[in-house]
Amino acid sequence: MSTTFDRPVPRPGVLDIEAYVPGKSAAAPGVKVYKLSSNETPLGASPAAIAAFGSLRDKLELYPDGASTKLREAIGTRYGLDPARIVCGSGSDELLSLITSAYIGSGDEGIFTTHGFLVYKIAIMAAGGVPVVAEEKNLITDIDAILAKVTPRTKIVYLANPNNPTGTYIPFDEVKRLHAALPKHVVLVLDAAYAEYVRRNDYASGIELVATSENVVMTRTFSKIYGLAMLRLGWCYGPVGVIDALNRIRGPFNVNGPALEAGIAALNDEEHLAKALAHNDKWLPWLTAELEKLGIGVTPSVGNFLLLHFPKVPGKTAKDADAFLSSHGLVLRAVGAYGLPDCLRLTIGPDEANLKVVATLGAFMSGNTARA
């Protein structure tokens, strides 16, 4: 017997999804705001990318290239890849959702780690699938824990490497060990949004594994080191079969024209990329050391952000720190939604912000709020 409702009702499971909540942008009124909550580059976009974006202001009535041809060719040239095996999207978020909807159906399982990117769970549930969480070890991906969660229903394993919000990573040998142990029909998604920042000899974004496998796809973004977050631009590299599936279900004009032009220009501006890396290489270790001196725990990070751990002491908690920092114009990311209620995530910011956050947290930890 059919049931009649007096309004549209989403299909079962949709209202069980917890919507993604971005990092806050506002602070106390009347103070200069430093937004250190969304892992945005403090150097901004490449001047060449900004110029390329502006070059299309008189052509807004035209549809963009639905195949993102020139950008895929530029990415192929930059990394030595076949452009036919690249799909571009509105941020890597869209690509993660497309991959999920292509391979997960009702009752299928997708695996991710305890503190993995929130979009994985959302995408799985939106497709009608079942999210499965593999425990991490000391905030680091545990390959054996992932493999222990694999069942006949598993269709995708998501691996953020480096991981957000922890900043930790696993060596490429471990990634290859995970892939070798997975069933051939399971898609391994390598989310390498922060790959450009990593300075470890045992790290690789996954290009080699994708090139030699039928069930591995790597996603990348222009939102972080390239500074194009507002344009929403990402890309993925995968085997022919996966790419074919994604092209069948993606929107026909899923990337806007200004984003395509800006992405090409950003890729070709190696000088700006080098400046962004140098800035991060300078401030990531400095902030880690200075914050640890204050008695704040810091998870070792290879990205452009740090996970800060605060004591469970009244007046010194992460919530207290967040409020105090906000009152001084410093906006960090609360990560309770990631299962880390005692932590805040700090983006590496401009020089002035980095100095101020250490001074302000020094005052907070010492109780000497007058000098903040």
Residue pairs with C-beta under 8 A, 6 or more apart in sequence:
11 128
13 125
13 128
14 125
14 126
16 125
17 122
17 125
17 126
18 121
18 122
18 337
19 122
20 118
20 119
20 122
21 337
22 38
23 35
23 37
23 38
23 331
23 332
23 333
23 345
24 37
24 331
24 333
24 334
25 33
25 35
25 37
25 38
25 331
26 33
26 331
27 33
27 326
27 327
27 328
27 329
27 330
27 331
28 326
28 327
28 328
28 329
31 327
31 328
31 329
32 329
33 329
33 331
34 329
34 330
34 331
34 349
34 350
34 352
34 353
34 356
34 357
35 331
35 347
36 330
36 331
36 332
36 333
36 346
36 347
36 349
36 353
36 357
37 331
37 332
37 333
37 345
37 347
38 229
38 333
38 347
39 164
39 194
39 224
39 303
39 304
39 305
39 345
39 347
40 223
40 224
40 227
40 229
40 347
41 224
41 225
41 226
41 227
41 276
41 304
42 279
42 347
42 348
42 349
42 350
42 353
43 227
43 272
43 275
43 276
43 279
44 227
45 53
45 226
45 227
45 228
45 262
45 266
46 226
46 227
46 265
46 266
46 269
46 272
46 273
47 269
47 272
48 265
48 266
48 268
48 269
48 272
49 226
49 227
49 228
49 262
49 263
49 265
49 266
49 269
50 262
51 265
52 258
52 261
52 262
52 264
52 265
53 231
53 258
53 259
53 261
53 262
55 261
56 257
56 258
56 261
59 257
62 257
63 253
63 257
64 253
64 255
64 256
64 257
64 260
65 257
65 260
66 252
66 253
66 254
68 87
68 88
68 255
68 260
69 83
70 260
70 264
71 88
71 235
71 255
71 260
71 263
71 264
72 83
72 86
72 87
72 88
72 235
73 83
74 263
74 264
74 267
74 268
75 81
75 83
75 86
75 235
75 267
76 82
76 83
76 86
78 267
79 207
79 237
81 207
81 211
81 237
84 240
84 243
85 210
85 237
85 238
85 239
85 240
85 243
86 235
86 236
86 237
86 243
87 95
87 98
87 235
87 236
87 238
87 243
87 246
87 247
87 250
88 233
88 234
88 235
88 254
88 255
88 260
88 263
89 95
89 98
89 233
89 234
89 235
89 236
89 250
89 254
89 255
90 232
90 233
90 234
90 254
90 255
90 256
90 259
91 221
91 223
91 232
91 233
91 234
92 191
92 193
92 219
92 220
92 221
92 223
92 234
92 235
92 236
93 119
93 232
93 234
94 232
94 234
94 250
94 254
95 219
95 234
95 235
95 236
95 246
96 117
96 119
96 120
96 123
96 158
96 189
96 191
96 219
97 119
97 123
97 126
98 246
98 249
98 250
99 156
99 187
99 189
99 217
99 219
99 236
99 242
99 246
100 110
100 120
100 123
100 124
100 126
100 127
100 129
100 156
101 123
101 126
101 127
101 249
102 242
102 245
102 246
102 249
103 155
103 156
103 187
103 245
104 110
104 123
104 124
104 127
104 128
104 129
104 155
104 156
105 127
105 128
105 129
105 155
106 128
106 129
107 128
107 129
107 130
107 153
108 127
108 128
108 129
108 130
108 153
108 154
108 155
109 124
109 129
109 130
109 131
109 132
109 151
109 153
109 154
109 155
110 120
110 123
110 124
110 129
110 130
110 131
110 132
110 154
110 155
110 156
110 157
110 158
111 132
111 133
111 134
111 146
111 149
111 150
111 154
111 156
111 157
111 158
112 120
112 121
112 131
112 132
112 133
112 134
112 157
112 158
112 159
112 160
113 133
113 134
113 135
113 136
113 141
113 142
113 145
113 146
113 159
113 160
113 163
114 133
114 134
114 135
114 136
114 339
115 136
115 139
115 163
115 165
115 166
115 338
115 339
115 340
116 133
116 158
116 160
116 163
117 158
117 160
117 163
117 164
117 191
118 337
118 338
120 131
120 158
121 131
124 130
124 131
124 156
125 131
129 155
130 153
132 149
132 154
133 149
134 142
134 145
134 146
134 148
134 149
135 142
135 145
136 142
136 145
136 166
137 145
139 166
139 168
139 299
139 307
140 166
140 168
140 169
140 170
141 159
141 161
141 163
141 168
141 170
141 174
143 170
143 174
143 177
143 178
143 181
146 157
146 159
146 178
147 178
147 181
147 182
150 157
150 182
150 183
150 186
154 183
154 186
155 185
155 186
155 187
156 186
156 187
156 188
156 189
157 178
157 182
157 186
157 187
157 188
157 189
158 189
158 191
159 175
159 178
159 188
159 189
159 190
159 191
160 191
160 193
161 169
161 170
161 175
161 190
161 191
161 192
161 203
161 205
161 206
162 168
162 169
162 194
162 195
162 197
162 198
162 301
162 302
162 303
163 169
164 193
164 194
164 303
164 305
165 305
165 307
165 333
165 335
165 338
165 340
165 343
165 345
166 299
166 301
166 307
167 299
167 300
167 301
167 302
167 303
167 305
167 306
167 307
168 299
168 300
168 301
168 302
169 198
169 200
169 203
169 302
171 200
171 202
171 203
172 202
172 203
172 204
172 206
172 208
172 209
173 202
175 190
175 204
175 206
175 209
176 209
178 188
179 188
179 209
179 213
179 215
179 216
182 188
182 215
184 214
184 215
185 215
186 215
187 215
187 216
187 217
187 242
188 209
188 213
188 215
188 216
188 217
189 217
189 218
189 219
190 205
190 206
190 209
190 210
190 216
190 217
190 218
190 219
191 219
192 205
192 206
192 218
192 219
192 220
193 219
193 220
193 221
193 223
193 224
194 224
194 225
194 302
194 303
194 304
195 203
195 205
195 220
196 224
196 225
196 273
196 277
197 224
197 225
197 277
197 280
197 302
197 303
197 304
198 302
198 303
199 281
199 302
200 302
203 302
205 218
205 220
206 216
206 218
207 218
207 237
209 216
209 218
210 216
210 217
210 218
210 237
210 238
210 239
213 239
214 239
214 241
215 239
215 242
216 238
216 239
217 236
217 237
217 238
217 239
217 242
218 236
218 237
218 238
219 234
219 235
219 236
220 234
220 235
220 236
220 237
221 233
221 234
222 228
222 229
222 231
222 233
222 234
222 235
222 259
222 262
222 263
222 266
223 229
223 232
223 233
223 234
224 304
225 273
225 276
225 277
225 304
226 263
226 266
226 267
226 273
227 266
227 276
228 259
228 262
228 263
228 266
231 256
231 258
231 259
231 262
231 263
232 259
233 255
233 259
233 260
233 262
233 263
236 246
238 246
266 272
279 348
280 304
280 348
283 348
283 351
283 354
284 301
284 304
284 306
284 348
286 354
287 298
287 306
287 346
287 348
287 354
287 357
287 358
288 298
288 300
288 301
288 306
290 358
291 298
291 306
291 308
291 358
291 361
292 298
294 358
294 361
294 362
294 365
295 311
295 365
296 308
296 309
296 310
296 361
296 365
297 308
297 309
297 310
298 306
298 307
298 308
298 309
299 306
299 307
299 309
301 307
304 347
304 348
305 345
305 346
305 347
305 348
306 345
306 346
306 348
307 335
307 340
307 343
307 344
307 345
307 346
308 318
308 321
308 332
308 343
308 344
308 345
308 346
309 318
309 342
309 343
310 316
310 317
310 318
310 320
310 321
310 342
310 343
310 344
311 317
311 342
312 342
314 320
315 367
316 364
316 365
317 342
318 334
318 341
318 342
318 343
318 344
319 334
320 364
321 344
321 361
321 364
322 332
322 334
322 344
324 360
324 364
324 369
324 372
325 331
325 332
325 344
325 357
325 360
325 361
325 364
328 356
328 360
328 372
330 353
330 356
330 357
330 360
332 344
332 345
332 346
332 347
332 357
333 344
333 345
333 346
333 347
334 344
335 341
335 343
335 344
335 345
346 357
348 354
349 357
359 371
359 372
360 372
363 369
363 370
363 371
363 372
364 372
